């Protein structure tokens, strides 16, 4: 390589020189581990290359994962640039100027497409900048961008919602987004986004089976539906609450996605060893010149198309209803009119909501009239065939997210206690009015509906510890399966739910089983 002075080097030559250096590794290359691999690069095939067996199996495996051109070299910026782009932000997504300006912005992409995209493997988005982060947290996926970690679905989607310079033509409805699944892209810990109407996004995607061509060349398919698609169409921006591109596990629920597949011929690799700045040696694996890669739409009826269709839905109405039921998001009116839901823990059960706070807030004109609300609560219990009271707390510990209580010795009378206040604000076992409210004497408590219904003595679901009588502490105070479990109680009277320096849950709801 004989680079020109910086002030005379053309942009094309400057960019190509970066790619040439990357792929040839003429700088700092040492003898030892070198040769070629015909076919897939694995720890075993790499170990068979002359001089490479001195590297550990883990090192060889990572070298094969990084084989080809790093995803970060496509635009040759830096990790944060790629992360922002794939999340739906940054320079490429946020600019709103002309198509000509977009072509200037995508010069690096077009140069990569012309000179390299069809003849090299593109690695999955691993980044040197994440190596320390991944090591400190012992991440199983290593230094991989968060959009693509824990990809249990073996599927990726990219969904855009607008365009720079061209008309935007959507192909999918967006049903809902669970932001907890994409918190490192949405930048919120919990939350949901729900969409009405139709034609929200343009979505594409691909799937793969482990240890296949699609697995090894999934970086090429990601490039095709992200950077290349942006260059070709100008389509940009993410569905609110999700990344623009990520594993299907983190992406919105949508009704359609264009399916992509990859075909490869002449798969082979060139192996060299590079000396790093700290004096250590690193295996470098690049695609051989025989490699030819083509990304195209899936054939109709193909296994790839069928697999991608399995992660989309036919229409949004049933999907939204199932999501609402799973999270107990039910509409309510003053007077607690029953609304039928089918939670996953109790299929076919009809619940009526009697109180809610935070994200489960239940508006009611009688919100402050505890006597009237207590009367309504008791009326529901009197009409209940099972007498089961359910508390839902989505942010509680798993053992306390869904609790089911049933009185065994009769419901405490109105002259003994305001029953609703007992649950919402003042959980007690006794008072001066004759209340007796003791676990496994006067009531039973479970975290499974059917065990509560059938009085099953299951140590995995039946609570055996309970305490009471702390001011402004509602149900269930520190009750637990086998021991004291702090900070899982609620309070509805306006006091801060401070619990030992932490906050008790602020999103809870109470229901009564009114199944006919």
Secondary structure by P-SEA (a helix, b strand, c coil): ccccccccccaaaaaaaaaaaaaaccccccccbbbbbcccccaaaaaaccccccccaaaaaaaaaaccccccccccccaaaaaaaaacccccccccccaaaaaaaaaaaaaaaacccccccccccccccaaaaaaaacccccccccccccccccbbbbbbcccccbbbbbcbbbccccccccccccccccbbbbbcccccbbbbbcccccccccccaaaaaaaaacaaaaaacccccccccccccccccccccccbbbbbbbbbcccccccccccccccbbbbbbbbcccbbbbbbccccccaaaaaaaaacccccaaaaaaaaaaaccccccccccbbbbbccccccbbbbbccccccbbbbbccccaaaaaaaaaaaaaaacccbbbbbbbccccccccbbbbbbccccccccccaaaaaacccccccccccccccccccccccccaaaaaaccccccccccccccccccccccccccccccccccccccccccccccccccccbbbbbbbccc
